[in-house]
Amino acid sequence: MNQTRRLEAPFAVGVVARLTGLSVHVLRSWERRYGAVQPQRTPRGSRRYTEADVARLRLLGTAVDNGHAISALAPLSDASISALLEQHGHAPELPYAEVLDAIAQLDAREVERLLAFQLFARGPRGFARDFVLPLFTEIGARWESGRLSIAAEHLATFVVGNLLGGALRAAPVREQRPPILFSTPTGEQHEFGSLVAALVAAIAGANAVYLGADLPAREVARAAAQLNARGIALGVVALDPADSVAYLHTLRGDLDRSVDVWIGGAAAQRIEPLPAGVALADELDQFEDSIRDFTNRAAVEHPVHP
């Protein structure tokens, strides 16, 4: 039953902040002070929001932006808030609505143009974290509900993958630092999150090496030994938790104990218990902090001599 509840509330607070344009501080304040939403909690105490929670928060954000007090709005139903907005000619709009329209129309050139502008305007880190991740959360929700075709989802993945790959190749090269390898386990073909994580890690100062998706554990371990890697980051989106656990046990057994292993992605929370020597990267902010700690530690343990 707990697993079902987690699946029904897949959105972490950082993702919800990006989806709604509300800060994490505002989200927590509205929850504690006004009971505007009631997110679920994981066994570790992290907040998890449903798609309905996100939609309600968008409504509340639009209403507050238009002069209504959150204290007066919080007790109202979604229908009442929507009616209030309609009376004044307002409606919440997604920050990437134009891109979503182009994706739905399979207009590849327009999708690439719009996304390339966002990459230029925000820079690689802001593009990956603050635009692409919430965009694909919405794409996934629309695909699951039948509002977006598989072809449209594939088109978006291809265009964004090309842009992120180019940004990763253009990131500063830090060959003097021990590599961190990025991949997905065998059977996990959703590589988008791993590519985003690799780019974020590279910008945070890591020597990020992206290996692609769907790699056997022993191949990842072999690559780690060949490159003298000191970290491995894996992404899971749709992989069965039992398969993830088996994969992680095999990988951990083939690696030197000094190699750090992180697991993240939409399905990572369902991997319980995590094998010893594997850390959960539950939030991108948390993972970015881990990368900074890793690079600082690596600089001390593996100093570069002129």
Secondary structure as UniProt FT lines:
FT   HELIX           2..8
FT   STRAND          11..12
FT   HELIX           13..20
FT   HELIX           24..34
FT   STRAND          40..41
FT   TURN            43..44
FT   STRAND          47..49
FT   HELIX           51..65
FT   TURN            66..67
FT   HELIX           70..73
FT   TURN            74..75
FT   HELIX           78..87
FT   TURN            88..89
FT   TURN            95..96
FT   HELIX           97..104
FT   TURN            105..106
FT   HELIX           108..126
FT   HELIX           127..132
FT   HELIX           133..144
FT   TURN            145..146
FT   HELIX           150..170
FT   TURN            175..176
FT   STRAND          179..185
FT   TURN            186..187
FT   HELIX           192..203
FT   TURN            204..205
FT   STRAND          207..215
FT   HELIX           217..227
FT   STRAND          231..235
FT   HELIX           241..254
FT   TURN            257..258
FT   STRAND          260..264
FT   TURN            266..267
FT   HELIX           268..270
FT   TURN            276..277
FT   STRAND          279..281
FT   HELIX           284..301
//
